[in-house]
Amino acid sequence: GENLHRANLGGANLKGADLTRANLEEAYLTGANLEQANLYGANLKGANLNGANLGEVNLNGANLRRADLTGADLRGATFHSANLRKANLTGARADNETRWPKRFDPVAAGVIFED
C-alpha cells in the first residue's frame, strides 16, 4: 500500500519486493529490476516500465492502463484480472509461462514470444 506516485525508480533493484496494492501511478521505472516482485493490485496507471525486468512478477489485479511496457521482460509474469487497456507492450518479451487476462491478445499488442 505504499504511495510512490510519480516516484523516480529508474534502474532500481526491487527484486522480490512486496509492493502489494502500492500506488505507482506515473512512476518512472525504466530499466528497473522487479523480478519476482509482488505487485498484486498495484496501481501502475501511466507508469513507465520501458525495458524493466518483470520476470515472474505477480501483477494479478494490477492497473496498467496507459503503462509503457515497451521492451519489458515479462517472462513468467502473471497478469490475471490486470487492466492492460491502452498499455504499450510493443517489443515486450514473454514466454509460455506468462499468464494473461481473459480475452487479451498479447500478439496483437506487439508482444514477442521467446522459448
Buried (B, 14 or more C-beta within 10 A) or exposed (E): EBEBBEBEBBEBEBBEBEBBBBBBBBBBBBBBBBBBBBBBBBBBBBBBBBBBBBBBBBBBBBBBBBBBBBBBBBBBBBBBEBBBEEBBBEBBBBBEEBBBBEEBEBEEBEBBEEE
